[in-house]
Amino acid sequence: MFLFVNKKIGIVFLIFCDNEINAIKNSIYLKKIYFLAILLHKKNGIK
């Protein structure tokens, strides 16, 4: 559920990007969120 929510947020970020620099920054930010989400799932024992 957490990953699905972040993917939706990611789509919103991409839609509102003004230029390529913002797109790159948002992409890096989303990868960090995605990575943290995976770590949380592993800690909770959810695969």
HELIX and SHEET records of a PDB file:
HELIX    1   1 PHE A    2  ILE A   15  1                                  14    
HELIX    2   2 GLU A   20  LYS A   43  1                                  24    
END                                                                             
